[in-house]
Amino acid sequence: QVQVVESGGGLVQAGGSLRLSCVASGRSFVDYMMGWFRQAPGKEREFVASITSNSGNAAYAGSIEGRFTISRDNAKNTVYLQMNNLKPEDTAVYYCARRAVPGGVVPLRSEYQYAYWGQGTQVTVSS
């Protein structure tokens, strides 16, 4: 059974930073692509960033590129999302997800390609 647990959300002023963490249990974390998604009130869930199993490749949504960085520590079964220069429009519940299929060299952006999801962590950016 795979469990995904996010942490690190909170309230921050515009221009501030937060680092989200996500721990995924189960075997062979190192083999699986991980992704971050977010859902703002009244909107559909959207892609934020993803990273391949060996950290060789990462992909970012255009709205956050240059401000957010995804990384992973396979020894700790953890993926991170460093968020800098936060804006009020970044306010959302942030979800971490793991694929069911190992491998992949192209970071995937569709939520339908991820099987295991956390409960989410709230990020609120005040203006």
DSSP file (Angstrom, degrees, kcal/mol; ACC not computed):
  #  RESIDUE AA STRUCTURE BP1 BP2  ACC     N-H-->O    O-->H-N    N-H-->O    O-->H-N    TCO  KAPPA ALPHA  PHI   PSI    X-CA   Y-CA   Z-CA
    1    1 A Q              0   0    0      0, 0.0     2,-0.5     0, 0.0    25,-0.0   0.000 360.0 360.0 360.0 127.2    0.0    0.0    0.0
    2    2 A V        -     0   0    0     24,-0.1     2,-0.4    22,-0.0    24,-0.1  -0.808 360.0-170.0 -96.6 129.5    1.4    3.4   -1.0
    3    3 A Q        -     0   0    0     -2,-0.5    22,-2.8   113,-0.1     2,-0.5  -0.963   4.4-163.8-118.7 139.7    0.8    6.4    1.2
    4    4 A V  E     -A   24   0A   0    113,-0.4     2,-0.5    -2,-0.4   115,-0.4  -0.986   8.6-177.6-123.8 125.8    1.6    9.9    0.1
    5    5 A V  E     -A   23   0A   0     18,-2.3    18,-2.4    -2,-0.5     2,-0.2  -0.976   7.0-161.4-132.5 120.8    1.8   12.6    2.8
    6    6 A E  E     +A   22   0A   0     -2,-0.5     2,-0.3    16,-0.2    16,-0.2  -0.639  15.1 166.2 -95.9 156.0    2.4   16.3    2.1
    7    7 A S  E     +A   21   0A   0     14,-2.2    14,-2.7    -2,-0.2   114,-0.1  -0.969  39.8  70.6-155.6 167.2    3.5   18.9    4.6
    8    8 A G        +     0   0    0     -2,-0.3    11,-0.3     1,-0.3    14,-0.1   0.383  59.5 134.2 105.9  -4.2    4.9   22.4    4.7
    9    9 A G        +     0   0    0     12,-0.1     2,-0.3     9,-0.1    -1,-0.3  -0.166  21.7 123.3 -71.1 172.8    2.0   24.5    3.7
   10   10 A G  E     -e  123   0B   0    112,-0.8   114,-2.8   111,-0.1     2,-0.5  -0.988  59.1 -52.2 165.7-167.3    0.9   27.7    5.5
   11   11 A L  E     +e  124   0B   0     -2,-0.3     2,-0.3   112,-0.2   114,-0.2  -0.879  53.5 165.6-103.8 129.7    0.2   31.4    5.3
   12   12 A V  E     -e  125   0B   0    112,-2.6   114,-2.4    -2,-0.5     2,-0.1  -0.984  34.5-111.8-142.6 150.6    2.8   33.6    3.7
   13   13 A Q  E >   -e  126   0B   0     -2,-0.3     3,-2.3   112,-0.2    73,-0.2  -0.469  50.8 -82.0 -78.6 155.1    3.0   37.2    2.4
   14   14 A A  T 3  S+     0   0    0    112,-2.4    73,-0.2     1,-0.3    -1,-0.1  -0.292 120.3  30.0 -55.1 138.0    3.4   37.9   -1.3
   15   15 A G  T 3  S+     0   0    0     71,-3.1    70,-0.6     1,-0.3    -1,-0.3   0.260  99.5 115.3  91.7 -11.2    7.1   37.7   -2.2
   16   16 A G    <   -     0   0    0     -3,-2.3    70,-2.4    70,-0.2     2,-0.3  -0.100  57.6-123.7 -83.2-175.4    7.8   35.1    0.5
   17   17 A S        +     0   0    0     67,-0.2     2,-0.3    68,-0.2    67,-0.2  -0.924  20.7 179.7-132.2 153.5    8.9   31.5    0.2
   18   18 A L  E     - B   0  83A   0     65,-2.1    65,-3.3    -2,-0.3     2,-0.5  -0.978  16.7-146.4-144.9 152.3    7.7   28.1    1.4
   19   19 A R  E     - B   0  82A   0     -2,-0.3     2,-0.3   -11,-0.3    63,-0.2  -0.973  14.3-157.8-122.6 118.6    9.1   24.6    0.9
   20   20 A L  E     - B   0  81A   0     61,-2.6    61,-2.2    -2,-0.5     2,-0.3  -0.697   6.8-160.1 -90.1 144.6    6.6   21.7    0.6
   21   21 A S  E     -AB   7  80A   0    -14,-2.7   -14,-2.2    -2,-0.3     2,-0.4  -0.916   6.2-168.9-122.5 152.1    7.6   18.2    1.4
   22   22 A C  E     -AB   6  79A   0     57,-1.6    57,-2.3    -2,-0.3     2,-0.5  -0.955   3.8-163.4-144.2 121.0    6.1   14.9    0.3
   23   23 A V  E     -AB   5  78A   0    -18,-2.4   -18,-2.3    -2,-0.4     2,-0.5  -0.908   5.8-165.9-105.5 129.1    6.9   11.5    1.7
   24   24 A A  E     -A    4   0A   0     53,-2.1   -20,-0.2    -2,-0.5     5,-0.1  -0.962   7.5-155.0-116.4 120.9    5.8    8.5   -0.3
   25   25 A S        +     0   0    0    -22,-2.8     2,-0.1    -2,-0.5    52,-0.0  -0.235  47.1  73.2 -82.9 178.0    5.8    5.1    1.4
   26   26 A G  S    S-     0   0    0    -24,-0.1     3,-0.5    -2,-0.0     2,-0.1  -0.329  84.5 -41.1 103.5 172.2    6.1    1.8   -0.4
   27   27 A R  S    S+     0   0    0      1,-0.2     4,-0.1    -2,-0.1   -25,-0.0  -0.381 110.4   4.4 -76.0 147.4    8.9    0.0   -2.1
   28   28 A S    >   +     0   0    0      1,-0.1     3,-2.0    -2,-0.1     4,-0.3   0.864  58.5 174.5  55.9  50.4   11.4    1.5   -4.4
   29   29 A F  G >  S+     0   0    0     -3,-0.5     3,-1.9     1,-0.3    -1,-0.1   0.870  76.8  67.4 -51.5 -37.0   10.6    5.2   -4.2
   30   30 A V  G 3  S+     0   0    0      1,-0.3    -1,-0.3    44,-0.2    -2,-0.1   0.726  93.6  58.6 -59.1 -22.7   13.6    5.8   -6.3
   31   31 A D  G <  S+     0   0    0     -3,-2.0    72,-3.3    -4,-0.1     2,-0.4   0.543  93.1  82.7 -85.9  -7.3   11.9    4.1   -9.3
   32   32 A Y  S <  S-     0   0    0     -3,-1.9     2,-0.1    -4,-0.3    72,-0.1  -0.827  72.0-126.9-115.9 138.2    8.9    6.3   -9.6
   33   33 A M        -     0   0    0     68,-0.5    66,-1.9    70,-0.4     2,-0.3  -0.466  29.7-155.4 -67.5 143.4    8.2    9.7  -11.1
   34   34 A M  E     -GF  51  98B   0     17,-2.1    17,-2.6    64,-0.2     2,-0.3  -0.916   9.7-169.9-125.0 151.2    6.6   12.2   -8.8
   35   35 A G  E     -GF  50  97B   0     62,-2.5    62,-2.5    -2,-0.3     2,-0.4  -0.970  16.0-145.1-140.4 156.2    4.5   15.2   -9.4
   36   36 A W  E     +GF  49  96B   0     13,-3.5    12,-2.4    -2,-0.3    13,-1.8  -0.972  23.3 172.7-117.3 136.9    3.0   18.3   -7.7
   37   37 A F  E     -GF  47  95B   0     58,-2.8    58,-3.1    -2,-0.4     2,-0.3  -0.869  11.9-155.2-132.4 166.1   -0.4   19.6   -8.6
   38   38 A R  E     -GF  46  94B   0      8,-2.5     8,-3.3    -2,-0.3     2,-0.4  -0.990   7.0-158.1-145.4 155.8   -2.6   22.3   -7.1
   39   39 A Q  E     - F   0  93B   0     54,-2.2    54,-2.4    -2,-0.3     6,-0.2  -0.954   9.7-160.6-137.5 116.7   -6.3   23.3   -6.9
   40   40 A A    >   -     0   0    0      4,-0.5     3,-2.2    -2,-0.4    52,-0.1  -0.557  44.7 -75.5 -88.7 158.2   -7.5   26.8   -6.2
   41   41 A P  T 3  S+     0   0    0      0, 0.0    -1,-0.1     0, 0.0     3,-0.1  -0.299 118.6   6.0 -55.9 129.4  -11.0   27.5   -4.9
   42   42 A G  T 3  S+     0   0    0      1,-0.2     2,-0.3    -3,-0.1    -2,-0.0   0.514 114.0  99.2  77.3   4.3  -13.5   27.1   -7.7
   43   43 A K  S <  S-     0   0    0     -3,-2.2    -1,-0.2     1,-0.0     2,-0.1  -0.805  75.5-102.8-121.5 163.2  -10.9   25.9  -10.2
   44   44 A E        -     0   0    0     -2,-0.3    -4,-0.5     1,-0.1     2,-0.1  -0.428  48.8 -89.5 -78.0 157.7   -9.9   22.5  -11.5
   45   45 A R        -     0   0    0     -6,-0.2     2,-0.3    -2,-0.1    -6,-0.2  -0.445  51.4-164.1 -66.6 139.6   -6.7   20.8  -10.3
   46   46 A E  E     -G   38   0B   0     -8,-3.3    -8,-2.5    -2,-0.1     2,-0.1  -0.919  21.9-100.1-131.6 154.9   -3.7   21.8  -12.4
   47   47 A F  E     +G   37   0B   0     -2,-0.3   -10,-0.2   -10,-0.2     3,-0.1  -0.423  35.3 168.6 -69.3 141.4   -0.2   20.6  -12.9
   48   48 A V  E     -     0   0B   0    -12,-2.4    13,-2.5     1,-0.4     2,-0.3   0.674  59.3 -29.9-115.8 -57.3    2.6   22.4  -11.1
   49   49 A A  E     -GH  36  60B   0    -13,-1.8   -13,-3.5    11,-0.2    -1,-0.4  -0.989  48.4-165.7-161.7 156.4    5.8   20.3  -11.5
   50   50 A S  E     -GH  35  59B   0      9,-1.9     9,-2.2    -2,-0.3     2,-0.4  -0.980   4.6-159.6-146.8 159.4    7.1   16.8  -12.0
   51   51 A I  E     -GH  34  58B   0    -17,-2.6   -17,-2.1    -2,-0.3     7,-0.2  -1.000  21.0-118.7-143.8 138.3   10.4   15.0  -11.7
   52   52 A T    >   -     0   0    0      5,-2.5     3,-1.7    -2,-0.4   -20,-0.1  -0.205  37.7 -99.0 -73.4 168.8   11.7   11.8  -13.1
   53   53 A S  T 3  S+     0   0    0     51,-0.5   -21,-0.2     1,-0.3    -1,-0.1   0.826 122.9  40.7 -61.5 -36.2   12.8    8.9  -10.9
   54   54 A N  T 3  S-     0   0    0    -23,-0.1    -1,-0.3     3,-0.0   -23,-0.1   0.252 110.8-116.2 -97.3  13.1   16.5    9.6  -11.2
   55   55 A S  S <  S+     0   0    0     -3,-1.7    -2,-0.1     2,-0.2     3,-0.1   0.645  79.9 127.1  62.4  15.7   16.0   13.4  -11.0
   56   56 A G        +     0   0    0      1,-0.2     2,-0.4    -5,-0.0    -1,-0.1   0.825  69.5  26.4 -73.2 -28.8   17.4   13.7  -14.5
   57   57 A N        -     0   0    0      2,-0.0    -5,-2.5    49,-0.0     2,-0.3  -0.987  61.1-176.8-138.4 144.3   14.5   15.7  -15.8
   58   58 A A  E     -H   51   0B   0     -2,-0.4     2,-0.3    -7,-0.2    -7,-0.2  -0.966   8.2-157.8-135.4 153.5   11.9   18.1  -14.4
   59   59 A A  E     -H   50   0B   0     -9,-2.2    -9,-1.9    -2,-0.3     2,-0.3  -0.970   8.9-166.5-131.4 148.9    8.9   19.9  -15.9
   60   60 A Y  E     -H   49   0B   0     -2,-0.3   -11,-0.2   -11,-0.2     2,-0.2  -0.965  26.2-110.5-135.6 148.6    7.1   23.0  -14.7
   61   61 A A    >>  -     0   0    0    -13,-2.5     3,-1.3    -2,-0.3     4,-1.2  -0.501  34.5-120.4 -69.3 147.6    3.9   24.8  -15.5
   62   62 A G  T 34 S+     0   0    0      1,-0.3     3,-0.2     2,-0.2    -1,-0.1   0.823 108.3  63.0 -61.0 -31.7    4.5   28.1  -17.2
   63   63 A S  T 34 S+     0   0    0      1,-0.2    -1,-0.3     3,-0.0   -15,-0.0   0.702 115.7  28.9 -69.7 -19.0    2.9   30.1  -14.5
   64   64 A I  T X> S+     0   0    0     -3,-1.3     3,-2.4   -16,-0.2     4,-1.9   0.454  84.2 128.4-119.9  -4.4    5.5   29.1  -11.9
   65   65 A E  B 3< S+c   68   0A   0     -4,-1.2     4,-0.1     1,-0.3   -16,-0.0  -0.304  78.1  20.9 -61.4 134.6    8.6   28.5  -13.9
   66   66 A G  T 34 S+     0   0    0      2,-0.5    -1,-0.3     1,-0.0     3,-0.1   0.209 123.1  59.3  91.7 -14.8   11.5   30.3  -12.6
   67   67 A R  T <4 S+     0   0    0     -3,-2.4    17,-2.1     1,-0.2     2,-0.3   0.701  99.6  51.7-112.5 -32.7    9.9   30.7   -9.1
   68   68 A F  E  <  -cD  65  83A   0     -4,-1.9    -2,-0.5    15,-0.2     2,-0.4  -0.808  60.9-165.9-109.9 148.6    9.4   27.0   -8.1
   69   69 A T  E     - D   0  82A   0     13,-2.4    13,-2.9    -2,-0.3     2,-0.4  -0.993   6.3-154.6-134.9 127.9   11.9   24.2   -8.0
   70   70 A I  E     + D   0  81A   0     -2,-0.4     2,-0.3    11,-0.2    11,-0.2  -0.819  24.7 158.4 -98.7 140.5   11.1   20.5   -7.6
   71   71 A S  E     - D   0  80A   0      9,-1.7     9,-3.3    -2,-0.4     2,-0.3  -0.950  21.9-147.4-150.9 169.2   13.7   18.1   -6.2
   72   72 A R  E     - D   0  79A   0     -2,-0.3     2,-0.5     7,-0.3     7,-0.2  -0.995  11.5-155.3-144.8 149.9   13.8   14.7   -4.6
   73   73 A D  E > > - D   0  78A   0      5,-3.1     5,-1.9    -2,-0.3     3,-1.3  -0.915  12.0-171.4-121.6  99.1   15.9   12.9   -2.0
   74   74 A N  G > 5S+     0   0    0     -2,-0.5     3,-0.7     1,-0.3   -44,-0.2   0.772  83.0  62.4 -67.2 -25.8   15.5    9.2   -2.8
   75   75 A A  G 3 5S+     0   0    0      1,-0.2    -1,-0.3    -3,-0.1   -46,-0.0   0.763 112.2  38.1 -68.7 -23.5   17.3    8.2    0.4
   76   76 A K  G < 5S-     0   0    0     -3,-1.3    -1,-0.2     2,-0.2    -2,-0.2   0.307 106.3-123.7-108.1   6.6   14.4    9.9    2.4
   77   77 A N  T < 5S+     0   0    0     -3,-0.7   -53,-2.1    -4,-0.3     2,-0.4   0.864  70.3 133.2  53.5  38.0   11.6    8.9    0.1
   78   78 A T  E   < -BD  23  73A   0     -5,-1.9    -5,-3.1   -55,-0.2     2,-0.4  -0.941  44.4-166.2-129.4 139.5   10.8   12.6   -0.2
   79   79 A V  E     -BD  22  72A   0    -57,-2.3   -57,-1.6    -2,-0.4     2,-0.3  -0.962  17.7-156.0-119.3 143.7   10.1   15.0   -3.0
   80   80 A Y  E     -BD  21  71A   0     -9,-3.3    -9,-1.7    -2,-0.4     2,-0.4  -0.814  15.0-158.7-118.8 154.8   10.2   18.8   -2.4
   81   81 A L  E     -BD  20  70A   0    -61,-2.2   -61,-2.6    -2,-0.3     2,-0.6  -0.892  12.2-161.7-131.7 104.7    8.7   21.9   -3.9
   82   82 A Q  E     -BD  19  69A   0    -13,-2.9   -13,-2.4    -2,-0.4     2,-0.6  -0.770  10.1-166.2 -85.8 122.1   10.6   25.0   -3.2
   83   83 A M  E     +BD  18  68A   0    -65,-3.3   -65,-2.1    -2,-0.6     2,-0.3  -0.944  10.0 175.9-117.7 115.9    8.4   28.0   -3.8
   84   84 A N        +     0   0    0    -17,-2.1   -67,-0.2    -2,-0.6   -68,-0.2  -0.764  60.2  20.2-115.2 161.6    9.9   31.5   -4.0
   85   85 A N  S    S-     0   0    0    -70,-0.6    -1,-0.2    -2,-0.3   -68,-0.2   0.918  84.7-159.3  47.8  51.7    8.4   34.9   -4.8
   86   86 A L        -     0   0    0    -70,-2.4   -71,-3.1    -3,-0.2   -70,-0.2  -0.285   7.2-157.4 -65.9 146.4    5.0   33.6   -4.0
   87   87 A K    >   -     0   0    0    -73,-0.2     3,-2.4   -72,-0.1     4,-0.3  -0.852  31.1-109.5-121.7 156.7    2.0   35.5   -5.4
   88   88 A P  G >  S+     0   0    0      0, 0.0     3,-1.7     0, 0.0    37,-0.3   0.834 117.5  63.1 -55.0 -31.9   -1.6   35.6   -4.2
   89   89 A E  G 3  S+     0   0    0      1,-0.3   -49,-0.0   -49,-0.0    -3,-0.0   0.556  88.8  69.8 -73.2  -5.1   -2.6   33.6   -7.3
   90   90 A D  G <  S+     0   0    0     -3,-2.4    -1,-0.3     2,-0.0     2,-0.2   0.524  70.1 121.5 -82.9  -7.0   -0.5   30.7   -6.0
   91   91 A T    <   +     0   0    0     -3,-1.7     2,-0.3    -4,-0.3    33,-0.2  -0.400  40.9 107.3 -60.6 124.8   -3.0   30.2   -3.2
   92   92 A A  E    S- I   0 123B   0     31,-2.0    31,-2.7    -2,-0.2     2,-0.6  -0.970  75.7 -81.2-177.8 169.6   -4.3   26.7   -3.5
   93   93 A V  E     -FI  39 122B   0    -54,-2.4   -54,-2.2    -2,-0.3     2,-0.5  -0.875  48.1-145.3 -88.7 127.8   -4.3   23.2   -2.0
   94   94 A Y  E     -FI  38 121B   0     27,-3.0    27,-1.9    -2,-0.6     2,-0.4  -0.835  14.5-164.6-102.4 129.9   -1.1   21.5   -3.2
   95   95 A Y  E     -F   37   0B   0    -58,-3.1   -58,-2.8    -2,-0.5     2,-0.4  -0.887   8.9-151.4-116.0 142.4   -1.1   17.8   -3.9
   96   96 A C  E     -F   36   0B   0     -2,-0.4    22,-1.9   -60,-0.2     2,-0.3  -0.861  19.7-175.1-106.7 146.1    1.7   15.4   -4.3
   97   97 A A  E     -FJ  35 117B   0    -62,-2.5   -62,-2.5    -2,-0.4     2,-0.4  -0.989  15.0-154.0-145.0 151.3    1.3   12.3   -6.5
   98   98 A R  E     -FJ  34 116B   0     18,-2.3    18,-2.3    -2,-0.3    17,-1.7  -0.957  23.9-119.2-123.9 143.0    3.2    9.2   -7.5
   99   99 A R        -     0   0    0    -66,-1.9    15,-0.2    -2,-0.4    14,-0.0  -0.399   7.7-142.6 -74.3 157.3    2.9    7.2  -10.6
  100  100 A A  S    S+     0   0    0     13,-0.3    -1,-0.1    -2,-0.1    14,-0.1   0.703  87.3  67.7 -87.5 -24.4    1.9    3.5  -10.5
  101  101 A V  S    S-     0   0    0     12,-0.3   -68,-0.5     2,-0.1    -2,-0.1  -0.843  85.2-129.6-100.8 128.3    4.3    2.6  -13.3
  102  102 A P        +     0   0    0      0, 0.0   -70,-0.2     0, 0.0    -2,-0.1  -0.266  63.7  16.4 -72.4 161.6    8.0    2.9  -12.6
  103  103 A G        +     0   0    0    -72,-3.3   -70,-0.4     1,-0.1   -50,-0.1  -0.283  50.9 158.2  83.5-162.7   10.5    4.7  -14.8
  104  104 A G        -     0   0    0    -52,-0.1   -51,-0.5   -72,-0.1    -1,-0.1   0.210  30.1-148.2 106.1 132.1   10.0    7.2  -17.6
  105  105 A V  S    S+     0   0    0      1,-0.1   -53,-0.1   -53,-0.1    -1,-0.1   0.538  81.9  69.7-107.5 -10.7   12.4    9.8  -18.9
  106  106 A V  S    S-     0   0    0    -55,-0.1     2,-0.1   -49,-0.0    -1,-0.1  -0.943  87.8-122.4-110.0 119.0    9.9   12.5  -19.8
  107  107 A P        -     0   0    0      0, 0.0     2,-0.2     0, 0.0   -49,-0.1  -0.392  31.3-133.5 -62.5 130.6    8.3   14.2  -16.8
  108  108 A L        -     0   0    0     -2,-0.1   -49,-0.1     1,-0.1   -57,-0.1  -0.614  21.8-171.8 -94.9 147.2    4.5   13.8  -17.1
  109  109 A R        +     0   0    0     -2,-0.2     2,-0.4   -62,-0.1   -62,-0.1   0.538  53.5  97.1-113.6 -12.1    2.0   16.6  -16.6
  110  110 A S    >   -     0   0    0      1,-0.1     3,-1.7   -64,-0.1     4,-0.1  -0.675  62.9-145.5 -88.8 132.8   -1.4   15.0  -16.7
  111  111 A E  G >  S+     0   0    0     -2,-0.4     3,-1.5     1,-0.3    -1,-0.1   0.768  97.9  68.2 -63.5 -23.6   -3.0   14.1  -13.3
  112  112 A Y  G 3  S+     0   0    0      1,-0.3    -1,-0.3     3,-0.0    -2,-0.0   0.608  91.0  61.9 -73.6  -9.7   -4.5   11.0  -14.9
  113  113 A Q  G <  S+     0   0    0     -3,-1.7     2,-0.4   -14,-0.0   -13,-0.3   0.345  91.9  78.2 -95.3   5.2   -1.0    9.5  -15.2
  114  114 A Y    <   -     0   0    0     -3,-1.5   -15,-0.3   -15,-0.2     3,-0.1  -0.950  54.1-176.9-117.1 136.1   -0.5    9.6  -11.4
  115  115 A A        +     0   0    0    -17,-1.7     2,-0.5    -2,-0.4   -16,-0.2   0.780  63.1  56.5-104.3 -31.7   -2.1    6.9   -9.3
  116  116 A Y  E     -J   98   0B   0    -18,-2.3   -18,-2.3  -113,-0.1     2,-0.3  -0.909  63.7-177.7-116.3 129.1   -1.3    7.7   -5.7
  117  117 A W  E     -J   97   0B   0     -2,-0.5  -113,-0.4   -20,-0.2   -20,-0.2  -0.906  18.6-135.2-127.2 147.3   -2.3   11.0   -4.1
  118  118 A G        -     0   0    0    -22,-1.9  -113,-0.2    -2,-0.3     3,-0.1  -0.304  34.2-105.2 -86.1-179.4   -1.9   12.8   -0.8
  119  119 A Q        -     0   0    0   -115,-0.4  -114,-0.1     1,-0.2   -24,-0.1   0.623  63.3-117.5 -83.7 -14.4   -4.5   14.7    1.0
  120  120 A G        -     0   0    0    -24,-0.1     2,-0.4   -27,-0.0   -25,-0.2   0.015  14.0-117.6  97.2 155.7   -3.0   18.0    0.1
  121  121 A T  E     - I   0  94B   0    -27,-1.9   -27,-3.0  -114,-0.1     2,-0.3  -1.000  27.4-120.9-133.7 134.3   -1.5   20.9    2.0
  122  122 A Q  E     - I   0  93B   0     -2,-0.4  -112,-0.8   -29,-0.2     2,-0.5  -0.558  23.7-171.7 -80.7 131.3   -3.0   24.4    2.0
  123  123 A V  E     -eI  10  92B   0    -31,-2.7   -31,-2.0    -2,-0.3     2,-0.5  -0.991   4.6-176.2-119.5 123.7   -0.9   27.3    0.8
  124  124 A T  E     -e   11   0B   0   -114,-2.8  -112,-2.6    -2,-0.5     2,-0.6  -0.981   6.4-166.7-123.8 124.3   -2.3   30.8    1.3
  125  125 A V  E     -e   12   0B   0     -2,-0.5     2,-0.3   -37,-0.3  -112,-0.2  -0.943  10.1-154.4-113.2 118.6   -0.5   33.9   -0.1
  126  126 A S  E      e   13   0B   0   -114,-2.4  -112,-2.4    -2,-0.6    -2,-0.0  -0.644 360.0 360.0 -92.8 148.8   -1.7   37.2    1.2
  127  127 A S              0   0    0     -2,-0.3    -1,-0.1  -114,-0.2  -114,-0.1   0.450 360.0 360.0 -90.5 360.0   -1.2   40.4   -0.7
